[in-house]
Amino acid sequence: MIQTNTTQAVSGACFQEKPIILKLSLESILEKYAPDNAEHFPMPRDSTLVDLLKHLGLGEDQVMLAFVNGRMANLKTRLADRDAVSLCPYICGG
């Protein structure tokens, strides 16, 4: 009698979590860093605000204020699905 292994290998992709979707608003001079899909921007689950900045190619020193769902946020703020994120630059004037 021939035995067959009925256990199937499960692809690693099956275990990947669905990304969160963010709505981004980059103000003033940061607008040039806004992706084409800013209204529906995917990020990995468990991302923080600093992860988002890195993903967009922004340095921490370029952002003066950050808001998540209208509330002030810091670099360690964890992002969640459907969060609205607004990033504001330092403004100089005279």
Residue pairs with C-beta under 8 A, 6 or more apart in sequence:
17 44
17 45
18 45
19 42
19 43
19 44
19 45
20 42
20 43
20 44
20 45
20 47
20 79
20 80
20 81
20 82
20 83
21 40
21 41
21 42
21 43
21 81
21 82
22 41
22 42
22 43
22 52
22 79
22 82
22 83
22 84
22 85
23 38
23 39
23 40
23 41
23 82
23 83
23 84
23 85
24 34
24 35
24 38
24 39
24 41
24 85
24 86
24 87
25 38
25 84
25 85
25 86
25 87
26 33
26 34
26 38
26 56
26 86
26 87
27 86
27 87
27 88
27 89
28 88
28 89
28 91
29 89
30 58
30 62
30 63
30 87
30 88
30 89
33 56
33 57
33 58
34 56
35 41
35 56
43 51
43 52
43 55
43 79
44 51
46 78
47 55
47 78
47 79
48 75
48 76
48 77
48 78
48 79
49 66
49 68
49 73
49 74
49 75
49 76
49 77
49 79
49 85
50 60
50 75
50 76
51 79
52 79
52 85
53 59
53 60
53 62
53 63
53 75
53 87
58 87
60 75
62 89
62 90
63 87
63 88
63 89
64 88
64 89
64 90
64 91
65 72
65 87
65 88
66 72
66 73
66 74
66 75
66 77
66 85
66 86
66 87
66 88
67 73
67 85
67 86
67 88
68 77
68 79
68 83
68 84
68 85
69 83
69 84
70 84
73 85
79 85
